[in-house]
Amino acid sequence: MPHGVDTNKYRPCLELATIRAKREALGIPVDAVVIVLPGRVTPGKGHDVWVNALLSLNPALNFYALSIGGTDYASGGVDSFYEQLQHAIAGTELKNKITFWGTVVT
């Protein structure tokens, strides 16, 4: 399993209609470039660097940034660190373009 992913079970979808439907269902703009950072939200993993880099981008750029991984103690994250990141994003022009999904169970 490369990078811990069972490639027999998880494969990229190549059907445009399916991709659009999934993006719509998840609230991801159909035509946006998606920037993903997987991993628990903990100091040292670079989420603060990621957020600061995203906040330096031009708000007119068509992107959607998504962090997938634990955001609280129960899911392996650090609550206070997650709250700091949310505070940095709140009130900016990019607040609707940067999202933390937390742990995703499939």
Summary of the structure (lengths in Angstrom):
residues: 106
radius of gyration: 14.8
end to end distance: 17.0
largest distance: 42.2
contacts: 240
relative contact order: 0.17
helix: 35%
strand: 16%
